[in-house]
Amino acid sequence: MSIVTKMMISVFGGMICGVLLILLRQALLSGGAENVWEIINKLLFQDVTADTGFESIGLFYIIGQLFMHGLQLAIVPLVLVSLSLAICGLADPERLGKIAGKTFVCYLCFYVVCAALACCAAYFVKSMGWFDVNLPSNLAIDSVATMQGYNVLSTIVNAVPSNITEVFSTNTSILAVCVVAVIVGLCMTKLPEKTAALKAVLESVNEMVLYYLNFLINKCSPIAIFCMITRAFAVYGVEYIKPTLVWMISTIVVSFVLVCTVYPIGIFVTTRLNPIPFMKKSFKIGLFAAATNSSAATLPLNTKTCIDELGCSEEISSFVLPTGMTINMNGTTAMHMMAVTFIATAAGINITPANLALAAFLSICTAMGTPAIPVAGTTMVYVVMMGLGFSSELCMVGYALVLAMNYLPGMAVITLNVIGDAATNVIVNFKEGTLNKDKYNR
């Protein structure tokens, strides 16, 4: 059974089991058997790291967390080693500059197109009155998570680390890891004889990381994905979907439409290649990203697919994909447009096309500095809101609902992000003349 089939079974099986557990929970609670559901929750779903999880087993929670931690374990060494070897393999800093320039231009173009189309979609939904929802006036907003505004130029300062060990100790400083990898790769290029031993070590580490990730993805991911999706439905339920159902559906639909149009058209316009093979082969990338809700966790599978199935070179993929994981969040930008429009409209604010244009600019700037971790993009909605002056109490209520119900829309948004990385990789490889067209069309 292929990995795609396994993941599809895991996703849909988890959804079905999650819905059945919701029905079981409702039946037990209505029948006065709260203690039975409490036992089930402690055995399968309880967060064992929380204060209330002291006497719990939380089997599904543990399996999901072990899998996610296993993926995160490889992110820093994968980016550092693969990018360093890629830079060293290029052997020509001038060529690296050309590749970087094409990569950034491609990402920026996708950003602008996705933001513009999402603005149009959000304004259409708003004009139809579908965002006119009644927010509960008694909803508590004390615990709403917020993020302070910041100067986007600080991203440039933080890209160069002051402590190399601190950068390697967290998965939220991938841009700084990329900078370190570039420095190491360039130094190995200039000092080939003196760094031969280091290059051999990095090549060995690279093989170990890839072997480990292949095992984790092919053997462990189906079970872990099933457990994570089942737990998400069983714990959070669907009763909170009602107040924000329109926002959720519109965000999912817009993300799906963008991923099926912007990237195929972009590949065809820039390369004249048939985009259908790309869409077929990148399907599992989007599915895996939707299940894990993390572009960082999807990086290994994205890299493997681009090299083995789409005909991209390993050296360019090792630069384009980690870079895209850090700065390419066009799906997040599209979600920001829908979320800000929903929040403003629900709070009684008449958002205009000029407001949306400013929101798009703020979103692109903030999304480029968003770490590749789950829910980070949703938290950045607050920065865009503050830039637009949407700080009323009702805006905070709408923001709380967006945060609470981000899981399902986030599955669609993250798909737009990671497939955009793959599309850019194909385009840059084609422009550099390194794309294996036979493998791509196979």
ROFIKE-825091 format. One line per 2 residues: number of its first residue (from 1); their letters; for each residue x, y, z of C-alpha. Coordinates in nm, 3 decimals. Each point is the difference from the previous one (the first is absolute). Layout:
NUM	a	X Y Z; ...
REM end
This chain:
1	ms	0.000 0.000 0.000; 0.142 0.339 -0.101
3	iv	0.064 0.275 0.253; -0.273 0.210 -0.164
5	tk	-0.259 -0.275 0.051; 0.112 -0.050 0.358
7	mm	-0.029 0.371 0.080; -0.342 0.030 -0.163
9	is	-0.125 -0.295 0.205; 0.147 0.160 0.312
11	vf	-0.159 0.340 -0.064; -0.349 -0.121 -0.085
13	gg	0.013 -0.278 0.259; 0.095 0.253 0.266
15	mi	-0.287 0.228 -0.102; -0.253 -0.283 0.014
17	cg	0.122 -0.125 0.337; 0.007 0.357 0.131
19	vl	-0.364 0.062 -0.099; -0.105 -0.332 0.157
21	li	0.178 0.098 0.322; -0.180 0.337 -0.002
23	ll	-0.333 -0.183 -0.024; 0.107 -0.237 0.277
25	rq	0.100 0.291 0.222; -0.332 0.174 -0.052
27	al	-0.188 -0.322 0.074; 0.195 -0.062 0.320
29	ls	-0.031 0.358 0.124; -0.374 0.015 -0.073
31	gg	-0.048 -0.337 0.171; 0.174 0.112 0.319
33	ae	0.308 -0.218 -0.056; 0.258 0.277 0.012
35	nv	0.242 -0.223 0.189; 0.012 -0.249 -0.290
37	we	0.102 0.269 -0.246; 0.251 0.134 0.253
39	ii	0.163 -0.344 0.012; 0.012 -0.023 -0.382
41	nk	0.146 0.348 -0.020; 0.270 -0.079 0.256
43	ll	0.090 -0.328 -0.171; 0.022 0.135 -0.357
45	fq	-0.007 0.378 -0.042; 0.112 0.186 0.312
47	dv	0.307 0.222 -0.027; 0.228 -0.178 0.248
49	ta	0.226 0.304 0.030; -0.279 0.223 0.131
51	dt	-0.074 0.048 0.369; -0.325 -0.195 -0.040
53	gf	0.179 -0.291 -0.169; 0.179 -0.131 0.308
55	es	-0.214 -0.317 0.023; -0.046 -0.048 -0.376
57	ig	0.150 -0.230 -0.264; -0.092 0.202 -0.314
59	lf	0.102 -0.270 -0.250; -0.104 0.190 -0.315
61	yi	0.158 0.320 0.131; 0.331 -0.177 0.072
63	ig	0.012 -0.166 -0.344; -0.068 0.329 -0.178
65	ql	0.254 0.192 0.206; 0.271 -0.265 -0.044
67	fm	-0.047 0.014 -0.376; 0.008 0.381 -0.014
69	hg	0.304 0.013 0.227; 0.166 -0.263 -0.218
71	lq	-0.048 0.220 -0.305; 0.110 0.314 0.180
73	la	0.311 -0.184 0.119; 0.128 -0.014 -0.358
75	iv	-0.091 0.351 -0.116; 0.310 0.192 0.116
77	pl	0.257 -0.265 -0.109; -0.184 -0.051 -0.330
79	vl	0.003 0.371 -0.086; 0.356 0.056 0.122
81	vs	0.158 -0.302 -0.170; -0.197 -0.002 -0.326
83	ls	0.033 0.374 -0.057; 0.372 0.003 0.087
85	la	0.069 -0.284 -0.243; -0.217 0.166 -0.262
87	ic	0.193 0.327 0.025; 0.329 -0.190 -0.009
89	gl	-0.121 -0.200 -0.300; -0.089 0.311 -0.195
91	ad	0.366 0.102 0.020; -0.086 0.329 -0.165
93	pe	-0.122 0.283 0.228; -0.114 0.194 -0.306
95	rl	-0.232 -0.285 -0.095; -0.131 -0.010 0.358
97	gk	-0.093 0.367 -0.029; -0.194 -0.068 -0.319
99	ia	-0.185 -0.292 0.157; -0.083 0.206 0.310
101	gk	-0.124 0.289 -0.213; -0.228 -0.221 -0.207
103	tf	-0.128 -0.171 0.315; -0.092 0.323 0.178
105	vc	-0.162 0.153 -0.309; -0.210 -0.312 -0.051
107	yl	-0.110 -0.007 0.364; -0.086 0.370 -0.008
109	cf	-0.209 -0.040 -0.316; -0.197 -0.285 0.156
111	yv	-0.048 0.215 0.312; -0.145 0.291 -0.197
113	vc	-0.228 -0.213 -0.217; -0.137 -0.205 0.292
115	aa	-0.054 0.311 0.213; -0.180 0.183 -0.282
117	la	-0.231 -0.291 -0.080; -0.071 -0.060 0.369
119	cc	-0.088 0.368 0.043; -0.250 -0.027 -0.286
121	aa	-0.152 -0.316 0.146; -0.023 0.148 0.350
123	yf	-0.165 0.319 -0.127; -0.248 -0.205 -0.206
125	vk	-0.101 -0.211 0.301; -0.030 0.315 0.210
127	sm	-0.210 0.176 -0.267; -0.237 -0.297 -0.014
129	gw	-0.062 0.040 0.374; 0.132 -0.346 0.083
131	fd	0.233 0.138 0.269; -0.286 0.173 0.184
133	vn	-0.007 -0.231 0.299; -0.120 0.061 0.356
135	lp	0.291 -0.033 0.236; -0.089 -0.102 0.358
137	sn	0.017 0.312 0.213; 0.094 -0.191 0.315
139	la	0.304 -0.170 -0.151; 0.302 0.042 0.225
141	id	0.291 0.176 -0.162; 0.241 0.006 0.293
143	sv	0.193 -0.301 -0.127; 0.031 0.115 -0.361
145	at	0.356 -0.058 -0.118; 0.160 0.306 -0.152
147	mq	0.330 0.090 -0.154; 0.172 0.335 0.020
149	gy	0.063 0.189 -0.322; 0.357 0.016 -0.118
151	nv	0.215 0.150 -0.273; 0.028 -0.254 -0.281
153	ls	0.361 0.109 -0.056; 0.083 -0.172 0.329
155	ti	-0.021 -0.323 -0.198; 0.320 0.104 -0.178
157	vn	0.178 0.060 0.331; -0.118 -0.331 0.147
159	av	0.109 -0.189 -0.312; 0.365 0.030 0.108
161	ps	0.031 -0.178 0.338; 0.221 0.121 0.280
163	ni	0.022 -0.346 0.154; 0.025 -0.302 -0.229
165	te	-0.095 -0.255 0.267; -0.315 0.193 0.088
167	vf	-0.115 -0.015 -0.363; 0.046 -0.376 -0.015
169	st	-0.200 -0.049 0.320; -0.335 0.111 -0.144
171	nt	-0.210 -0.059 -0.311; -0.125 0.360 -0.006
173	si	0.325 0.148 -0.135; 0.018 -0.182 -0.332
175	la	0.090 0.319 -0.188; 0.306 0.039 0.221
177	vc	0.086 -0.367 -0.057; -0.018 0.067 -0.375
179	vv	0.245 0.290 0.039; 0.242 -0.219 0.196
181	av	-0.032 -0.274 -0.264; 0.075 0.248 -0.278
183	iv	0.309 0.124 0.185; 0.124 -0.357 0.056
185	gl	-0.067 -0.093 -0.363; 0.183 0.305 -0.136
187	cm	0.297 -0.063 0.229; 0.021 -0.362 -0.118
189	tk	-0.009 0.128 -0.358; 0.293 0.237 0.060
191	lp	0.201 -0.251 0.210; -0.062 -0.335 -0.173
193	ek	0.311 -0.180 0.123; -0.010 0.117 0.361
195	ta	-0.374 -0.073 0.033; -0.002 -0.338 -0.175
197	al	-0.040 -0.184 0.331; -0.289 0.225 0.105
199	ka	-0.172 -0.058 -0.334; 0.031 -0.377 0.044
201	vl	-0.155 0.025 0.346; -0.287 0.212 -0.129
203	es	-0.065 -0.245 -0.283; -0.016 -0.287 0.249
205	vn	-0.236 0.193 0.226; -0.216 0.084 -0.301
207	em	-0.034 -0.369 -0.088; -0.092 -0.085 0.360
209	vl	-0.265 0.273 0.017; -0.159 -0.103 -0.330
211	yy	-0.007 -0.368 0.103; -0.162 0.091 0.331
213	ln	-0.261 0.223 -0.166; -0.087 -0.261 -0.262
215	fl	-0.075 -0.249 0.277; -0.199 0.255 0.199
217	in	-0.213 0.110 -0.296; -0.059 -0.337 -0.164
219	kc	-0.052 -0.212 0.311; -0.119 0.226 0.282
221	sp	-0.190 0.289 -0.157; -0.328 -0.184 -0.085
223	ia	-0.057 -0.113 0.360; 0.102 0.336 0.146
225	if	-0.220 0.198 -0.240; -0.300 -0.220 0.084
227	cm	0.055 0.059 0.372; 0.044 0.378 -0.036
229	it	-0.313 0.054 -0.212; -0.214 -0.229 0.215
231	ra	0.111 0.185 0.313; -0.062 0.343 -0.156
233	fa	-0.362 -0.086 -0.075; -0.062 -0.182 0.328
235	vy	0.143 0.276 0.221; -0.105 0.319 -0.178
237	gv	-0.321 -0.122 -0.161; -0.196 0.187 -0.267
239	ey	-0.238 0.206 0.213; 0.231 0.304 -0.020
241	ik	-0.012 -0.004 -0.380; -0.345 0.160 -0.018
243	pt	0.093 0.367 0.081; 0.284 -0.002 -0.252
245	lv	-0.123 -0.254 -0.253; -0.003 0.250 -0.287
247	wm	0.356 0.113 0.074; 0.124 -0.358 0.018
249	is	-0.168 -0.114 -0.321; 0.100 0.309 -0.197
251	ti	0.363 -0.028 0.113; 0.014 -0.368 -0.093
253	vv	-0.164 0.059 -0.339; 0.224 0.297 -0.085
255	sf	0.314 -0.196 0.097; -0.111 -0.297 -0.210
257	vl	-0.079 0.219 -0.302; 0.334 0.181 0.028
259	vc	0.204 -0.319 0.026; -0.178 -0.145 -0.305
261	tv	0.040 0.312 -0.216; 0.288 0.228 0.101
263	yp	0.274 -0.265 0.009; -0.096 -0.194 -0.316
265	ig	-0.039 0.325 -0.194; 0.328 0.131 0.143
267	if	0.186 -0.314 -0.107; -0.153 0.007 -0.348
269	vt	0.065 0.371 -0.058; 0.363 -0.012 0.115
271	tr	0.105 -0.343 -0.131; -0.263 -0.107 -0.259
273	ln	-0.006 -0.339 0.175; -0.320 -0.197 0.046
275	pi	-0.108 0.083 0.360; -0.209 -0.318 0.040
277	pf	0.297 -0.225 0.099; 0.098 0.260 0.259
279	mk	-0.347 0.006 0.154; -0.022 -0.380 0.011
281	ks	0.340 -0.047 0.161; -0.034 0.289 0.245
283	fk	-0.337 -0.125 0.126; 0.159 -0.208 0.275
285	ig	0.208 0.299 0.109; -0.314 0.203 0.059
287	lf	-0.174 -0.291 0.170; 0.290 -0.055 0.239
289	aa	0.022 0.372 0.076; -0.373 0.016 0.070
291	at	0.026 -0.293 0.240; 0.303 0.130 0.193
293	ns	-0.092 0.371 -0.036; 0.370 0.090 -0.021
295	sa	0.208 0.099 -0.301; 0.317 -0.085 0.193
297	at	-0.119 -0.355 0.063; -0.084 -0.035 -0.372
299	lp	0.345 0.112 -0.118; 0.149 -0.354 -0.017
301	ln	-0.287 -0.137 -0.211; -0.001 0.311 -0.219
303	tk	0.372 -0.037 -0.065; -0.030 -0.370 -0.080
305	tc	-0.290 0.056 -0.241; 0.168 0.288 -0.183
307	id	0.323 -0.193 -0.054; -0.131 -0.352 -0.064
309	el	-0.322 0.073 -0.188; 0.003 0.356 -0.137
311	gc	0.354 -0.016 -0.137; 0.146 0.287 0.204
313	se	0.370 0.001 0.084; 0.103 -0.071 0.358
315	ei	0.226 0.305 0.031; -0.262 0.254 -0.109
317	ss	-0.277 -0.175 0.196; 0.215 0.017 0.311
319	fv	0.005 0.378 -0.036; -0.349 0.078 -0.132
321	lp	-0.209 -0.219 0.231; 0.152 0.096 0.341
323	tg	-0.008 0.363 -0.110; -0.364 -0.033 -0.102
325	mt	-0.088 -0.169 0.327; 0.125 0.314 0.173
327	in	-0.123 0.286 -0.219; -0.268 -0.144 -0.231
329	mn	-0.329 0.024 0.190; -0.235 0.111 -0.278
331	gt	-0.269 -0.230 0.137; 0.032 0.183 0.331
333	ta	-0.044 0.331 -0.182; -0.316 -0.128 -0.171
335	mh	-0.135 -0.111 0.337; 0.082 0.341 0.149
337	mm	-0.216 0.170 -0.264; -0.298 -0.224 0.078
339	av	0.048 0.023 0.377; 0.039 0.379 0.016
341	tf	-0.307 0.049 -0.220; -0.203 -0.236 0.216
343	ia	0.112 0.163 0.327; -0.067 0.353 -0.122
345	ta	-0.340 -0.079 -0.151; -0.115 -0.197 0.302
347	ag	0.105 0.294 0.219; -0.205 0.244 -0.208
349	in	0.296 0.158 -0.183; -0.042 0.069 -0.371
351	it	0.329 -0.122 -0.144; 0.086 0.158 -0.335
353	pa	0.222 -0.109 -0.292; 0.259 0.254 0.121
355	nl	-0.002 -0.167 0.343; 0.051 -0.338 -0.166
357	al	0.290 0.130 -0.208; 0.172 0.126 0.315
359	aa	-0.079 -0.328 0.176; 0.159 -0.192 -0.290
361	fl	0.321 0.204 0.028; 0.019 -0.047 0.376
363	si	-0.077 -0.370 -0.034; 0.274 -0.061 -0.257
365	ct	0.255 0.180 0.219; -0.098 -0.190 0.315
367	am	-0.045 -0.337 -0.171; 0.359 0.007 -0.125
369	gt	0.118 0.002 0.361; -0.252 -0.254 0.129
371	pa	0.167 -0.315 0.140; -0.095 -0.326 -0.168
373	ip	-0.197 -0.135 0.296; -0.372 -0.074 0.041
375	va	-0.234 0.291 0.090; 0.275 0.262 -0.044
377	gt	-0.172 0.145 -0.308; -0.329 0.035 0.184
379	tm	0.167 0.182 0.286; 0.144 0.247 -0.251
381	vy	-0.356 0.104 -0.090; 0.023 0.222 0.307
383	vv	0.289 0.196 -0.151; -0.203 0.069 -0.315
385	mm	-0.302 0.101 0.211; 0.205 0.249 0.199
387	gl	0.145 0.143 -0.321; -0.354 0.067 -0.120
389	gf	-0.112 0.139 0.335; -0.245 -0.282 0.069
391	ss	0.038 -0.006 0.378; -0.357 0.020 0.132
393	el	-0.141 -0.253 0.244; -0.215 -0.162 -0.270
395	cm	0.307 -0.035 -0.223; 0.171 -0.187 0.283
397	vg	-0.301 -0.230 0.027; 0.018 -0.077 -0.371
399	ya	0.374 -0.057 0.030; -0.063 -0.246 0.284
401	lv	-0.237 -0.197 -0.224; 0.254 -0.006 -0.282
403	la	0.264 -0.135 0.238; -0.238 -0.259 0.143
405	mn	-0.113 -0.134 -0.337; 0.324 0.019 -0.194
407	yl	0.063 -0.374 -0.026; -0.208 -0.086 -0.308
409	pg	0.078 0.319 -0.197; 0.364 -0.042 0.100
411	ma	0.006 -0.338 -0.172; -0.088 0.171 -0.329
413	vi	0.229 0.299 0.057; 0.309 -0.209 0.071
415	tl	-0.064 -0.195 -0.321; 0.019 0.324 -0.197
417	nv	0.334 0.080 0.167; 0.184 -0.327 -0.061
419	ig	-0.122 -0.060 -0.356; 0.113 0.355 -0.076
421	da	0.348 -0.100 0.116; -0.003 -0.297 -0.238
423	at	-0.130 0.212 -0.291; 0.275 0.257 0.052
425	nv	0.256 -0.279 0.014; -0.117 -0.136 -0.336
427	iv	0.009 0.348 -0.158; 0.349 0.084 0.131
429	nf	0.136 -0.340 -0.109; -0.146 0.051 -0.347
431	ke	0.151 0.348 -0.029; 0.338 -0.137 0.110
433	gt	-0.019 -0.285 -0.252; 0.023 -0.270 0.267
435	ln	-0.357 -0.135 -0.016; -0.024 -0.362 -0.117
437	kd	-0.297 0.033 -0.236; -0.027 -0.374 -0.058
439	ky	-0.034 -0.063 0.372; -0.242 0.291 0.033
441	nr	-0.232 -0.130 -0.274; 0.032 -0.364 0.102
REM end
